[in-house]
Amino acid sequence: MSELTLMVANKNIAFKVFMPFVEDGAVFIPSDEKHRLGDQVTLKINMPELQKEIDCEGVVIWISPLGSHSKRGVGVQFQGKQGEQAKQAFETYVAGMKMGNKKTFTL
């Protein structure tokens, strides 16, 4: 099982990486590593502004290859109890932010 690390420096980054439209929540992680759909991974998410570090398991559900409209990387769906905590942390952190014309790394 590979490990992916995500640094969420501020609310704008959290908004760009969070995938709230995915059941159980997910995040996009910019990465040049090769992954396949269904790969199990360990996530290490650092949110310094919230003084929070979250470690959880996840599964790759999205792949943006080199040359796509967005950054190259993978979307990872949260799993388990720590995954629920990660989803709640992101939902709380980006609450109230409007999509407007803001682009995320996946949409």
C-alpha positions as a Markdown table, in Angstrom:
| # | Residue | x | y | z |
|---|---|---|---|---|
| 1 | Met | 0.0 | 0.0 | 0.0 |
| 2 | Ser | 1.5 | 3.3 | -1.0 |
| 3 | Glu | 1.4 | 6.5 | 1.1 |
| 4 | Leu | 0.3 | 9.9 | -0.2 |
| 5 | Thr | 0.8 | 13.2 | 1.6 |
| 6 | Leu | -1.3 | 16.3 | 1.2 |
| 7 | Met | -0.4 | 19.7 | 2.6 |
| 8 | Val | -3.5 | 21.9 | 2.9 |
| 9 | Ala | -1.9 | 25.3 | 3.6 |
| 10 | Asn | -5.2 | 27.4 | 3.5 |
| 11 | Lys | -8.9 | 27.4 | 2.8 |
| 12 | Asn | -8.4 | 28.0 | -0.9 |
| 13 | Ile | -6.3 | 24.9 | -1.3 |
| 14 | Ala | -8.8 | 22.9 | 0.8 |
| 15 | Phe | -11.6 | 24.1 | -1.5 |
| 16 | Lys | -9.6 | 23.0 | -4.6 |
| 17 | Val | -8.7 | 19.6 | -3.4 |
| 18 | Phe | -11.9 | 18.5 | -1.5 |
| 19 | Met | -14.3 | 16.4 | -3.5 |
| 20 | Pro | -17.6 | 16.7 | -1.6 |
| 21 | Phe | -19.6 | 15.2 | -4.4 |
| 22 | Val | -18.0 | 11.8 | -3.7 |
| 23 | Glu | -19.9 | 9.6 | -1.2 |
| 24 | Asp | -17.9 | 9.5 | 2.1 |
| 25 | Gly | -15.8 | 12.4 | 0.8 |
| 26 | Ala | -12.5 | 12.5 | -1.1 |
| 27 | Val | -9.5 | 14.7 | -1.9 |
| 28 | Phe | -7.5 | 15.3 | -5.0 |
| 29 | Ile | -3.7 | 14.8 | -4.4 |
| 30 | Pro | -1.4 | 16.3 | -7.0 |
| 31 | Ser | 1.1 | 13.5 | -7.8 |
| 32 | Asp | 3.3 | 12.2 | -10.6 |
| 33 | Glu | 3.2 | 8.7 | -9.1 |
| 34 | Lys | 1.3 | 6.1 | -11.2 |
| 35 | His | -1.8 | 4.7 | -9.6 |
| 36 | Arg | -4.7 | 2.6 | -10.8 |
| 37 | Leu | -8.4 | 2.9 | -9.9 |
| 38 | Gly | -9.1 | 0.9 | -6.9 |
| 39 | Asp | -5.5 | 1.1 | -5.4 |
| 40 | Gln | -5.6 | 1.2 | -1.6 |
| 41 | Val | -3.5 | 4.1 | -0.2 |
| 42 | Thr | -2.6 | 5.6 | 3.2 |
| 43 | Leu | -3.3 | 9.4 | 3.4 |
| 44 | Lys | -1.3 | 11.8 | 5.5 |
| 45 | Ile | -3.1 | 15.1 | 5.4 |
| 46 | Asn | -1.6 | 18.1 | 7.1 |
| 47 | Met | -3.8 | 21.2 | 7.8 |
| 48 | Pro | -1.5 | 23.6 | 9.6 |
| 49 | Glu | -4.0 | 26.5 | 9.7 |
| 50 | Leu | -6.3 | 24.1 | 11.7 |
| 51 | Gln | -3.3 | 22.6 | 13.6 |
| 52 | Lys | -4.5 | 19.3 | 12.4 |
| 53 | Glu | -2.9 | 16.2 | 11.0 |
| 54 | Ile | -5.1 | 13.4 | 9.7 |
| 55 | Asp | -4.0 | 9.9 | 8.8 |
| 56 | Cys | -6.5 | 7.7 | 7.1 |
| 57 | Glu | -7.0 | 4.9 | 4.6 |
| 58 | Gly | -8.4 | 5.6 | 1.1 |
| 59 | Val | -9.0 | 4.2 | -2.3 |
| 60 | Val | -8.1 | 5.8 | -5.7 |
| 61 | Ile | -11.3 | 6.7 | -7.5 |
| 62 | Trp | -10.1 | 9.4 | -9.9 |
| 63 | Ile | -7.0 | 9.8 | -12.1 |
| 64 | Ser | -6.0 | 13.0 | -13.9 |
| 65 | Pro | -3.2 | 12.1 | -16.3 |
| 66 | Leu | -0.5 | 14.4 | -17.6 |
| 67 | Gly | -2.1 | 16.8 | -20.2 |
| 68 | Ser | -5.5 | 16.9 | -18.6 |
| 69 | His | -7.3 | 20.2 | -18.0 |
| 70 | Ser | -6.1 | 20.1 | -14.4 |
| 71 | Lys | -3.1 | 19.1 | -12.4 |
| 72 | Arg | -1.8 | 15.5 | -12.7 |
| 73 | Gly | -2.8 | 13.4 | -9.7 |
| 74 | Val | -5.4 | 11.2 | -8.1 |
| 75 | Gly | -8.7 | 11.5 | -6.2 |
| 76 | Val | -8.8 | 9.4 | -3.1 |
| 77 | Gln | -12.0 | 8.5 | -1.4 |
| 78 | Phe | -11.8 | 8.5 | 2.4 |
| 79 | Gln | -12.4 | 5.2 | 4.3 |
| 80 | Gly | -12.9 | 4.2 | 7.9 |
| 81 | Lys | -13.4 | 6.1 | 11.1 |
| 82 | Gln | -10.4 | 8.4 | 10.4 |
| 83 | Gly | -11.8 | 9.0 | 6.9 |
| 84 | Glu | -15.1 | 10.2 | 8.4 |
| 85 | Gln | -13.0 | 12.6 | 10.5 |
| 86 | Ala | -11.2 | 13.9 | 7.4 |
| 87 | Lys | -14.4 | 14.5 | 5.6 |
| 88 | Gln | -15.8 | 16.4 | 8.6 |
| 89 | Ala | -12.7 | 18.5 | 8.9 |
| 90 | Phe | -12.9 | 19.5 | 5.2 |
| 91 | Glu | -16.6 | 20.2 | 5.3 |
| 92 | Thr | -16.2 | 22.4 | 8.3 |
| 93 | Tyr | -13.2 | 24.2 | 7.0 |
| 94 | Val | -14.7 | 25.1 | 3.6 |
| 95 | Ala | -18.2 | 25.7 | 4.9 |
| 96 | Gly | -19.8 | 28.8 | 3.3 |
| 97 | Met | -17.3 | 29.0 | 0.4 |
| 98 | Lys | -19.2 | 29.5 | -2.8 |
| 99 | Met | -18.1 | 27.8 | -6.1 |
| 100 | Gly | -18.8 | 30.8 | -8.2 |
| 101 | Asn | -16.2 | 30.8 | -10.9 |
| 102 | Lys | -13.6 | 29.1 | -8.7 |
| 103 | Lys | -12.0 | 26.1 | -10.3 |
| 104 | Thr | -11.1 | 23.0 | -8.4 |
| 105 | Phe | -8.5 | 20.5 | -9.3 |
| 106 | Thr | -11.1 | 18.1 | -10.5 |
| 107 | Leu | -14.0 | 20.2 | -12.0 |
